[in-house]
Amino acid sequence: MGNADSVVAQKRLARFRPDERPVIEGTFDRLRGSSSSKSTGKNSQVLSLDELKMTMGKMASESMIKRVFWGISSIDAGVPLPSGEGFTHEQLVIFLADVLRGTAEERAPLLLSMAEGTKATMTTTELIRGFMEDLVSATVQTLAQRGYLRAWHPDRMGDNLQGVKLLSEHLTSELKPSDQNTCDVPCLEDWLFRIPMMALFLELVVCEGLGIVLPSRLSPPLLPVCQFAPWSELRCILSLPLLMFLSPQLPEGHSAPWRLLFSTNIHGESFTRMVVNCKNQGPTVLLIKDTKGHIFGGFASHSWEVKPQFQGDSRCFLFSVFPHMRVFTCTGYNNHYMYLNQGQQTMPNGLGMGGQHGYFGLWLDFDFGSGHSKARPRCTTYGSPQLSGDEDFKLDSVEVWAVGHLPAEQDEDEKKKSILDADLEVQAMMEMTGKTLHSQGLREPEEDQG
């Protein structure tokens, strides 16, 4: 192995399959061969920062490449280091083994060095946040450069730069620093153990940036598949960092395909059209942007049904995107997970999630121009705070995405339904003409099928 074997490096190399070890061992010589070290007479025993930049330049910013360099250079390989600023073959092998096959205990010192810039014993949450911004940004850039977008179109989506900052702030908020706002290796180890996506981000940036192709490594599942969206017409609220934030929270994770069901950008401001498009489509993600710029929404675990009862189950949750990315899961206090009603005289008409009638954690009125998030101090169902800029907010835009496979056709149920249930456009037209829907509110409530 390289110029001088070490027991530490040999043990790390044993973590890889026999057919993968030549790839890991050969990375140093491959990087050195693609650089100008031989022609310029540089020390061939080390790779410099400039040489690393030549390899990773398309995948990451200069500041992120420096962080990778600091991480590799901080490793004690158990052998004397040659003179010259750079890292050795053995340091690179150990770094790759810890990044790709390591434990949280082994990765934590690397993160500390990449955040602090030196071989330190502790760092601050501010420096960790800076490291996270570089890492998330490099992850997004790598997904785009390597064609891992899975049919998403960043040029028709939300602000990735803002999304990077929001996701980085969210991930950093999960740290448990000391009273002095500092983080040592055990703090970072605990953080890595609780936030597994950190390891995925780092693995992607390192493997793709250094051109490491391992037979056992699959394409990174950091984004779900976009199964349908009319991109030529759409201006999407979603951004790539937001997808990276939301997808792991869903029951099916990254495996669930996403289909656009409704967008005010395409379908206009019509509550009836939204309901028609979203009924019987399986689990959905609702995204709302208000006129104050706040972005928030909810995950509905069941198909939306028009009825005057609450529906859904404890897998539902509310979330905030801007000004902060946060998820708010069920408290167990009540079962007011989802509510959708239209055309009734005695019950509220609109879409709601959490809380109670008149005081929902998230509510869209049936007239579609307004809604509320009356959750002070917290929504009883989800423990969420006020999500909108104002308690009673005005809508800027709305999107609904199906986040699973289409549910099986329920032919018998469809036969039993009134024509008014099947066609909400008819309901709306009848109400506009002043006709009363006498059957509404008098029929037996439908039993939940889920």
N, C-alpha and C positions, 0 to 999 in steps of 0.2 A: 504494500500500500504506500504509494508516494515515495518520498525520500527517506522518511524515518517512521517506522511503525511505532504505535503506542498502544498499550493495553486498553486505555480508555476508548480510543477510536475503534479498535478491533471489536470490543464488546458492543459498541453502538452499531457497528456494521452488521452484527449478527441478528439484529432486529428485522432486517430485510430478507426477503426470499432470495434463494440462490441466483435466480435470474434477474433480480433487481440490484444486487450488490455491484456488478460491473458498472451500472448506470450511476450509482452514488459515488463509487470510487473514481469514475472517469470524469466527473463533473469539473473538477479543478483543472485537469489538463485540457479539457474542451474549452473552458473559459479562457485559459491562458493562451491556447492556440488561436482563439478568435480575436485576441487583443494584439497589441503591437509590442509586447514585452520583449520578444526575442529580437526584433529588428532594432529596438532602441537600447538594447543592452541592459534592461532592468533586471532586478533580482528575480530569477525564475522560481525561487522557492516561496514567493509570496505573491498574492494578487492585490493590487492597489484599489483604492476607491474609484479612480478614473477608469480602470479596467472593468469594474463592476457596473459603472454607469453605462459603458458601451453595450453591455448585455441587457440591462434592465430598463434602459431609457424609455422604451415605448410603453412599458407597463406601469411605471410609477414615477412620481415626482422626484426631483433631486433630493428633497428632504427625506422621503421614504427610503430611497436608496442608501442615503447616509445612515439611516437607522438600521437597515439590514447589515451594513458594513460594521457598525458599532456592535451589533449583536454577535456576529461571527468573531470579531476581533477580541471580544471579552472572554472567550472560552479558554479555559485552562486545559490544554490537550495532553498534559503530562510529559511533555518533552521541551527542551530549550527552543525558544523562538529565534529564527534568524534575524539578522539586523535588517532594518528597512520597515517602512510603514505599510502594513498590509496584513493579510491573514494567510495562514498556511493550509495545505491540503488537509491535514488532520483536523484543524479547527473547522473547516467547511464540512467534513464528514460528520463530526459531532453535532454541529449546528443543524444539518439536514436531518439527522436521526432524531434529535430532540423536537424539531418542528413537525416532522412527519409521523413520528412513532413515539414521541415522548409523553410523559405524564405532565399534569399541571405543575407538579413540584419541579420538573426539569425545565419547563417553559417559562416559569415565573422569573428566574434570573435573567433570561434573555429579554423579556419584556422590560424589566427594570433597566437593563443596559440600553435598549433601543429608545426608551423614554428619556433617560437621564443623559445619555451620550458618553458615559464613562462606566467603569466597573464600580458601581456604587452599592451601598447597602439599603438605601431608601430613596424615594422620590416624592413628588407632590402630585396631587390630583390634577393640577393645571397642566403639568408636563404629560401626565397620562392622557389627558383629553387631547393634547396636541398630537401625541402618538396615534391616538385613535382616529383623529381626523385624517392623518396621512394614510393610515391603514385602510380605512373605509373608502377613501378617495381612490387609492390604488386598486382596491377590489372592484369598484365600479368601472374604472378605466380598463382593467384586465378583462372583465366580462365583455366589454364592448370590443376590445382589440382582438380577443380570441374567439369571438362569435358565439359566446355562451348566453346570448340575450333571450333565447327561446321564444322568438317571434315578438318580443317587445320592441318598441320604437322610441328610444330616448328623446329624439328630436320632436316628438309629438306628445311628450309627457311633462310632468312637473319639474321644478327646479332641482336638478341633482346636487348642485352646490349647497343649496339650503338643506336638502335632505341629508347630505353627508354630515353637516354640522349638527342637525337634529338627532340623527342616529348615534353619532359619536357622544353627544351629551347624554343621551338615554343610557348607552352602555356604561359610560363613566359613572352615572348616577347609581349604578349597582355596586360600586366599590364601598368598602367599609373601612375608611381611613381612621387614623388615630385622631385624638382630640386636637392635635396640631395640624391636621389635614395632610398628613404624610402617609405614604404607603411603603411597607417593607416587603420582603419576599413572601412571608406567610399571608399577608393581605392580598397580594397579587395571585398567589396560589389559590386562595379561597375564591377569588373573583373568576379565575379561569375555570375552576371546577363548576361554578354556577352558570357561566355564560359559554356554552360549548361552541357557539358560532364564531367566537374569537379564533379558535384553532382552525376553523374552516377558512376564514379570511386570510390568516397568515399562510396556511398551506397553499392556497390558490396563488397568492402574490409571489411566494418563493418558487413554487414549481413552475409556474408560467413565466415568471421573470427570468429564471435561470435555465429555462428550456429542459426541465427534467421530466421525462416521460417514463412512468413506471407501469408495468403491465397490470398491476392490481388496482391502479388508481382510476376511478371513474370520473366522468365530467362532474364538476362541482354543482350540487343541487341548491344553489343559493337563490334561484329565481324559479317560480312556477312557470308552467307553459301557458302562454297566451293562446287560447284556442280560437277566439274570435274577437275582433275589434276592427271597425271601419277606420283605419288609421288615416286615410286621406281626408276624412271629415273631422276626426276627433282631436280635441285639445284636452288631454287627460289630466286629472288631479293627481293621479298616482305618479310617483317617481321611482327610480330603481332602488334607492335606499329605503323608501317606504315599503316596497314589496319585500325587501330583505328583512324588514322589521315585522311585517304582518304575517308573512307566510308561515314562519315557525310556530305562530300562535294558534293556527288552525288545526282542527282534529286530523286532517289528512296531510298537513304540512305542505311541503313543496310538491307532493305528488298530485295534488288536485289541480286540474286545468281551470283557468280563469276565462270566463266569457262575459263580454259586456252586454248587460241587459237594458240599461237605461242611462242616458246622459242628457242633461239639460242642453248641453252644447249641440246635440244632434236631434233630440226628440222634443225639445221645447219645455216650457214650464207647465206641465200638465200632470196633476196628481193621478188622474184616471189612466193616462198612458203609462205612467210608472207602475201602477198596480197591475194593469193588464200584462205588461212586459215581465213582471217579476213573479207573478203567481205560478206555483207548481214548477219552480225551477231548481229546487233543492237549496242547499245552504248558500247564503249570499253575504257579501260585504257591502255595506252602505257607507258612502263617503259624502260629507257635507262641507261646503265652504261658505261661511257667512260673509256679510259685507264688511265686517271688521277684520277679515283676513284669517280668522281662526278656522282650522281644518280638523274635523273629528268625525266619528262614525261608530258603527257597530257591526258585529258579526252575528248573523242569524243562523242558528244551527239547523232549522227546519225550513221547508218551503213556506213562503208567506201565504196565509189564507185570510180572506175577508170574513170576519166574524167578530161578534162583540165580546169575545173572551180572550184572555191572555193565552199565549201559545209558546212553543219552544221548550228548551231545557237548560240545564246548568252549564252547558258548553258555550252558551251565548256570552258575549262580553261587549263592553264599550271601549273605545280607545280615543286618544287625542293624538293629533299629528303636529299641529302648530298652535301655540308656540312651543310645546313640548311633546315628544313622543312618549306615550305611556299606554299601558293596557290595564283595564279595570275588570276583574273577573267577579263571579257571583259571590255574594256574601252568605247566602243561605237564609237570609231574613225572610224572603218571600219568593214566589215563583212568577213575578211579573216580568218575564224575559222579553216577550215580543207582543205587540198589539197592532192590528191593522183593521180598520173599519171604515166604511163608506156608505153614505145614503141612509143613515138611521136618524130618527128624531130624538131618541131617548139616550143614546150613548155617544161619547165623543167620536168624531170622524177625523181620522188621520192615522199616522204611523208613529208608534212609540216604542221605546225600549227602556225598561227599568223605572222604578218609582211607583207612581199611582196616577190615576186620572187627574189631569190638571197640574200635576207636578212630576212630569217624566224626567228621567235623566237625559233623554233625547226624544224630541217630539217634532214631527212635521205636520202642520195643519193641512187639512184637505184642500184649502184654497191655494196651497203651494207657495205662497209668497213669504210665509213666516213660519216660525217654530219657537220652541223654548227648550232650555236646559235648566230646570229649576231643581237644583241639587244641593242647596245649602243646608247644612254643611257638606253632606254627602248623600248621594243617591242610595236609597235603602237596598235596592236589588244588587247593585254593582260596586258600591262604595266609591263611585266616581264623583269628582267635584263638578262645578259648572264648566261645561266644555266649550261653550260659545263665548264670543266677546261680550255680548249683553245677555242677560237672562232671557229676555224675549228678543230673538234675533230675526234679521231679514236674510233671506237666502241669496247667495251669489250663484252657486252651482251645486249640482247633485249628480252622483254616479252610483250605480248599483252593478256589482259584478257577481255572477254566479261562480262559486268556487268549489265545484264538484261536478260529478257526472249527472246527466239528466236523470231524474227519478223515473221509475217504471210507470208506464201508462196505467191509470186507474179507470178503466173503461166503465166499470159498474158505478163508481162514484160519479163519473161525469153524467151518466144517464139519469141519476137521481136528482141532479141539480136543476134548479129553475133556470130558464133562459136568461133571467135577470142576473143570476149568479155568474153564468157563463160569459155574459157580455156586459162589462161594466160601462162601456160606451153608451149602451141602451139606458142603463140606470141614470147616467149623467144627463142624457137628453130628456128623459122623463122628468127629472127634477127641475131642469131649466125651463120646461114648459108648464111647471106648476102641478104636475100630476103627483099624487101621493103613492108611495110604495106600501100598500096596506099589509102585504105579507111580511115586510121587514120587521124584525123584533118579535113576531108572533110564532115563527116556526121553531121547532126544537133545535137547540144548538147542536152542531155537528160534533161527533166524537173525534178526539185526536187519533190520528192514525200512526203517530210516531211513538 
